[in-house]
Amino acid sequence: MDNSQFDKMLLLVSQKLGMSPEALKNAAMTGNVDEIYSHMDKDSLDKVKAAMGNKETMDKIMKNLKGFK
């Protein structure tokens, strides 16, 4: 994934959450997951928390995100 693809993904996710791309990126970069969680419906939040609780899934996510700042 290159930076333009990452920016498109950021825009899509931010729209789905009802946040600006800048607010989403800032919350992610500062580790303010509660700000992100507050914009999610319960079903989505449950899925994210389940994924975060799975080491193998998180390793895959982190590997794919490596290099983006």
N, C-alpha and C positions, 0 to 999 in steps of 0.2 A: 504494500500500500504506500503510495507516495503522498506528499503533503497535500496535493489538490484533492485526492480521494479522502484523506483524513478531514480536510475542511468541509467537504460535502457531507461526510458522515456526521461531523459535529453539528452542521446546520440542520440536518434531518432530525437528529436526536434532540437538539434544543427545541425545534418546532414541536415535536411530539410531547416534550415536557412542558411547553409553554414558557420557556426561558430564552433569553438571548444567547447566541453562541458565546459571547464574551463572558456572561455570567456562568454558563455551564463550564467553560474552560477554566475560569478562575476558581470555581468551586472544586473542580477536579484537581487542579494544580496545587491548591492549598490544603487539600484533604478534607474539605468541608462536605462530606457525603450527606450529612443531614439536610443541607440545602437542596441537594439533588433528590434525596428521598422524599422531601416534602412536596415535590412536584409529581410523584409517581402514584398510580393507582395501586391498591392493595395487591392485586394479582401480580403485577409487574414487580413490585417491591419484594414479594415473596420469592419470585423466581431469581431476582438478583441476589438476594441474601442466600438462597440455596447454592447458587453458583459460587459465591464468595466463600462459602463454607466447604467447598470441594477443592482440595489442593491441586489436583490434576487439572481441573478446569482453569483455576487461577494461573497456574504455570503456563498454560497455553495462551491465555489472554495476555499475560505479561510479556511472553515471548513475541507475540504479534505487535504489541505496543512499543517494544524496545526501539529506541531511536527517535521517538516523537517527543518534542518538548514544547 
